[in-house]
Amino acid sequence: MILDVYETEGFFDEMLDDGGAPRSGMTNIVEKLVSISQEEMTKQQASAERTLREMGITFTLKTEDGNTERIFPFDLIPRIISAKEWAWIDRGLKQRIFALNAFLQDIYNEQRILKDKVIPAELVHSSPGFRRECIGLNPPQGIWAHVTGTDLVRDADGQIYVLEDNVRCPSGVSYVLENRDIMKRTLPHFFDVGKVCPVEEYPSKLLEMLLHLVPEGVERPTVAVLTPGIFNSAYYEHSFLAHQMGVELVEGRDLVVMDGYVKTRTTCGFKRVDVIYRRIDDDFIDPLCFRPDSVLGVPGLMEVYQQGRVALANAPGTGVADDKVIYAYVPDFIRYYLGEEPIIPNVPTYLCENPKDLGYVCENLEHLVVKPANESGGAGILVGPHVSRGERDAYREQIKRNPRNFIAQPTLSLSRVPTLCEAGFEGRHVDLRPYALYGKEQYILPGALTRVALTKGSLIVNSSQGGGSKDTWVLAE
Amino acid sequence: MLSRVAESIYWMCRYIERAENVARILKVNWHLTLDASSEPQWHPLISIMADEIYFQEHYPEVTQANVMRFLAFDREYPNSIYNCLRQARENARSIREAIPTDVWEQVNVFFHEVERATQSNAVLEAPHEFLGMVVKGSSEFIGRSYTTMMHDEGWHFARIARMLERADKTSRILDVKYFYLLPKAEDVGTSLDNIQWQALLRSASALQAYRQIHGPIAPANVVELLLLGYGFPRSVKFCVDRLQHSIAFVSGSPPGLYTNEAERHCDQLRSQLACARVDSIIEAGLHEFVDSLQVQLNQVGVCVQSQFFDFRDVSLPEKGSPATPQVQLQ
């Protein structure tokens, strides 16, 4: 297939440099791509999609007509990361996740960072993710975020930034494993281009981490994955992970608190559960503690947790670190807790909370991306340059009504990767979500979810808004 | 095993078995309509499913196309082949971590094939291939389950479901034909429509077995094979024997003892069938016998449900619909 007509169009391309030549380490894969015909590639693409459908690898999309099941579009051309760059990402993530955990342990206990005024106490306390119920909690080794899925993006100049931390219930790791599996089935000969780090180890690492959390004195622990149920958009992943780890997948209605323990209802009566990898948000996890109308959770779960008779991953209360206003302070957390400079920088962020920033944001909306502080999945975001003046004016009013709830960032020019389109290869914008585990020690899965905005020119990679994914190859050397 | 998982295995298997039986019945009837020597009989098929009221409310008249659409494609009617597969798949999807991947993928593909077929009216004109596909899909499902599932608790719940459903459907097939063809006991063995009785046997894949055992068609022998046939895998007796074995397995009871109501009801039915004679059944009224059989099978099903799936403790709050939609963020 011809890459001669492929244009990087002034964007940072992950595979080719500005002159159209393969980047270092990409020569072999580019040769493979050139050698394969468009017809063959399209045929393989269709075959990959059929496999996804047959395997039932889908997500649930909420539409006006109710829920529909979709396959997560998959593009065959891999996104490749060099060993050197990955080593840098690995170090940077470990540093950042260490600091985030230190922050969570601190604000729910001594609150040193608030007393030292590194971050205004008011900002932490006003965050909807801050749970007063968690004050005084001491999870094992002070680790709160056991599973993290940090969103990284690369700007036009090649610099990688942290966009979001995702320390609650990040999803998508199942696609990392499935994408690799599909890729091996579909284009096995692509793999001789270089040493690609395997990703299949993740479920064992996850299980190892969860077993590390078992309360003391339990000899034959039971681990369970707690899902909101079949209608949740990430249900497939919950099921996949339970299956891969060989543990029970439970819903709230399968669990009950009895005699001070959490138990499952089995065909032979009640059986104790020791570790729960919960994929339900704090809000819904225990109606006696958080939202009283939750039908997804387990009444009394938090009390058992506080008594140390069940372990939860992630710990409740981590949502405060996902507040986009708190995010702006993470580089300060790194300096405060580690005495180091951040390895991976934040995207420069304006806090509308600050009068000076607010003024700047209101005057420069046409250049900025503005985000609500506590939404995710791309909800409520204003991409200034892409909307009309009227929309910007309306949004400005929203910001002024509740400045604490908004942050703004420059519009990044996300990097692109060649993607199979109707007319051949075209560049499409991508982000990068690596997955990190934190049990006895930190582990960064050498691979990641690369989400790709399949619509021409679009910067929105979310699966609910026309995003797809690519297999992501971390090269071993 | 989680009660919810056991229950989903149970319903997955019941729905697939149901789809297979509906397909078998439709297939045989459709073949009969092609034969000029017999009057097409579509009404008994509605009676088999015991859903006459639903049919009357939704369809203007009993025609081949309407009955076919009703039993195969109807998106609202819960026991249509389409809905059986949809529900089987929904159940499978909710327990895919607990069942072998081979089984899940087969159910998934099976459902998509059925869904695709129901999108075209062409199938109504020439349903042979479609119905064959459903029977084949069910056989494949049973085969894959047999060869890839652990033969432990989950597998026995699967067999409980399959045997209950199959025993029920076999009895219904018999009942309807008997009811429509031979309303009076003294007619038995006189004015037979050989073709109709053969069709009945064929819908249970029993014709070949019948020929080998009994030879010429005689209604009492047909009844004997379908109700009491030893070793014939679609006979009611065969199903109830396996059912009893599996219920004992999941109950963990030693032979000869029962520890719950599901076991007791099932063993009662089993011993009744073990001692039954076909001539006394016909003399006392086949329809009455089949009626009581269905009530007892239903009773076993209800007891399985409450013994293994539905037990609740007092601390559970009343479930209500949430005031605001409950959505996950990440």
Interface residues (C-beta under 8 A of the other chain):
Chain A: R53 E54 M55 G56 K62 G149 N166 R168 C169 P170 S171 P228 G229 I230 N232 S233 A234 Y235 S239 F240 A242 H243 E248 L249 V250 E251 R253 D254 V256 V257 M258 T264 R265 T266 T267 C268 F270 R279 I280 D281 D283 F284 P287 D293 S294 V295 L296 P299 G300 D322 E375 S376 G377
Chain B: M1 L2 S3 R4 V5 A6 E90 R93 S94 I95 R96 E97 A98 T101 W104 E105 N108 V109 H112 E153 F157 V250 G252 F308 F309 F311 D313 S315 L316 P317 K319 G320 S321 P322 A323 T324 Q326 V327 Q328 L329 Q330
